[in-house]
Amino acid sequence: MNSTHMSVKQLAARWSCPVSAIYQQVRSGGLAALHIGQTIRIPIAEIERFEAQNTTGGDEVGRRRKTRSA
């Protein structure tokens, strides 16, 4: 694996989703990718940005739960 990019197949394995879901995110512009001929590579920085932007939960949810139950 290239340490700066991941293939669609590698990213699908990381996220435990079908490769078609990754292609859809690339097509829709939700996930920036490098196109080399028919090969697509997604920069690690873009993957981390996407994960941070699309991850819910953590402390923020925990604070909301405490507020609701108090």
Summary of the structure (lengths in Angstrom):
residues: 70
radius of gyration: 15.6
end to end distance: 48.1
largest distance: 56.4
contacts: 153
relative contact order: 0.15
helix: 57%
strand: 16%
